[in-house]
Amino acid sequence: MPAAANKPGRRSYGPRASRTVRYPQEYDEIFERIASESGIHVSTWLALAVSQQAGLDVPDYVKDELKKAAQARAARETEQELEMPRSA
């Protein structure tokens, strides 16, 4: 088994490129809010937005993060539905 397979932490997203992107400062709060509401990191949301705008396939790791976020939202909703009112 390769040594890398024994490393703890998140799984590898595979080879990725890195770019510095400049946009108006007031956009940052909006991007952060949208990503937070989606339950994903802003960098993941940016990868989603850029791939969709370019007409490219959404990367698998983005799909995985979106799926996890949807499952977490569903679990929270289920918990809220199951909460019983406390009586004195």
Residue pairs with C-beta under 8 A, 6 or more apart in sequence:
13 59
13 61
14 61
21 46
31 42
31 45
31 46
32 42
34 45
35 41
35 42
35 44
35 45
35 46
38 45
38 66
38 69
39 66
39 68
39 69
39 70
39 72
39 73
40 48
40 62
40 65
40 66
40 69
41 65
44 61
44 62
44 65
47 59
47 62
48 58
48 62
48 66
51 57
51 58
51 59
51 62
52 58
